[in-house]
Amino acid sequence: MTQRLHLVFGGELISTEGTTFKDPDNIHIVGMFPNYATAYTAWKAEAQRTVDEAQTRYFIAHIHRLRDEAQPASATEELGA
């Protein structure tokens, strides 16, 4: 069985126009998750928690793609559809 690890992280950005963190030393690492569905749930909780902070963004990094970049996967595939 293929393991598809996902990292959820975020923090305050320099600008809402980009993805550069204002203070990379204070990036909030939410956690590592074994599949996209649980990573998405964690991402959504953090995004909703910080909804009033306009420059704060959270991201899902597909760690499994770093291990095998030749194997792209869609969000639908991640959910097992």
Contacts in CASP RR format, 6 or more apart in sequence:
PFRMAT RR
TARGET T0000
AUTHOR 0000-0000-0000
METHOD contacts of the structure
MODEL  1
MTQRLHLVFGGELISTEGTTFKDPDNIHIVGMFPNYATAYTAWKAEAQRT
VDEAQTRYFIAHIHRLRDEAQPASATEELGA
2 64 0 8 1.000
3 34 0 8 1.000
3 64 0 8 1.000
4 34 0 8 1.000
4 35 0 8 1.000
4 36 0 8 1.000
4 62 0 8 1.000
4 64 0 8 1.000
4 73 0 8 1.000
4 78 0 8 1.000
5 32 0 8 1.000
5 33 0 8 1.000
5 34 0 8 1.000
5 63 0 8 1.000
5 64 0 8 1.000
6 32 0 8 1.000
6 33 0 8 1.000
6 34 0 8 1.000
6 35 0 8 1.000
6 36 0 8 1.000
6 38 0 8 1.000
6 39 0 8 1.000
6 60 0 8 1.000
6 61 0 8 1.000
6 62 0 8 1.000
6 63 0 8 1.000
6 64 0 8 1.000
7 29 0 8 1.000
7 31 0 8 1.000
7 32 0 8 1.000
7 33 0 8 1.000
7 39 0 8 1.000
7 60 0 8 1.000
7 61 0 8 1.000
7 63 0 8 1.000
8 29 0 8 1.000
8 30 0 8 1.000
8 31 0 8 1.000
8 33 0 8 1.000
8 39 0 8 1.000
8 42 0 8 1.000
8 43 0 8 1.000
8 46 0 8 1.000
8 58 0 8 1.000
8 59 0 8 1.000
8 60 0 8 1.000
8 61 0 8 1.000
9 27 0 8 1.000
9 28 0 8 1.000
9 29 0 8 1.000
9 30 0 8 1.000
9 31 0 8 1.000
9 58 0 8 1.000
9 59 0 8 1.000
9 61 0 8 1.000
10 21 0 8 1.000
10 27 0 8 1.000
10 28 0 8 1.000
10 29 0 8 1.000
10 30 0 8 1.000
10 46 0 8 1.000
10 56 0 8 1.000
10 57 0 8 1.000
10 58 0 8 1.000
10 59 0 8 1.000
11 21 0 8 1.000
11 22 0 8 1.000
11 26 0 8 1.000
11 27 0 8 1.000
11 28 0 8 1.000
11 50 0 8 1.000
11 56 0 8 1.000
11 57 0 8 1.000
11 58 0 8 1.000
12 21 0 8 1.000
12 22 0 8 1.000
12 23 0 8 1.000
12 26 0 8 1.000
12 53 0 8 1.000
12 55 0 8 1.000
12 56 0 8 1.000
13 19 0 8 1.000
13 20 0 8 1.000
13 21 0 8 1.000
13 22 0 8 1.000
13 55 0 8 1.000
13 56 0 8 1.000
13 57 0 8 1.000
14 20 0 8 1.000
14 21 0 8 1.000
14 22 0 8 1.000
14 55 0 8 1.000
15 55 0 8 1.000
16 54 0 8 1.000
16 55 0 8 1.000
19 57 0 8 1.000
19 59 0 8 1.000
21 27 0 8 1.000
22 55 0 8 1.000
28 46 0 8 1.000
28 58 0 8 1.000
30 42 0 8 1.000
30 43 0 8 1.000
30 46 0 8 1.000
30 58 0 8 1.000
31 42 0 8 1.000
32 63 0 8 1.000
33 39 0 8 1.000
33 42 0 8 1.000
35 78 0 8 1.000
36 60 0 8 1.000
36 62 0 8 1.000
36 75 0 8 1.000
36 78 0 8 1.000
36 79 0 8 1.000
37 78 0 8 1.000
37 79 0 8 1.000
39 60 0 8 1.000
40 60 0 8 1.000
43 58 0 8 1.000
43 59 0 8 1.000
43 60 0 8 1.000
46 58 0 8 1.000
47 57 0 8 1.000
47 58 0 8 1.000
50 56 0 8 1.000
50 58 0 8 1.000
62 73 0 8 1.000
64 73 0 8 1.000
65 71 0 8 1.000
65 72 0 8 1.000
65 73 0 8 1.000
END
